[in-house]
């Protein structure tokens, strides 16, 4: 999405920096971090509100009982941050980017299904 600013690099020279993958990767990492820090507390509160938490078996070790009620499905936050920052900063015309993004989302869906079954 923001990669398309490269088209205006001829008219405005500083936009040429968007051609460098290292620049876009650093900004994508910063975008994902900021997004997760902004959305994280809200999402954790919602997961607690809906009582989506870790269930612990009674026959398990006593030390694991402290984890009871810990919100699960935190991978949704990570997946959201990755997808949004990738869409913002990657060249979406590159098929390798699309394959990597599809694989990440597919594995995220597998993790979501696994967490959903545990509830």
Secondary structure by P-SEA (a helix, b strand, c coil): ccccccccccccccccccccaaaaaaaaaaaaaaaaaaaaaaaaaaaaaacbbbbbbccccccccccccccccaaaaaaaaaaaaaaaccccccaaaaaaaaaaaaaaaaaaaaaaaac
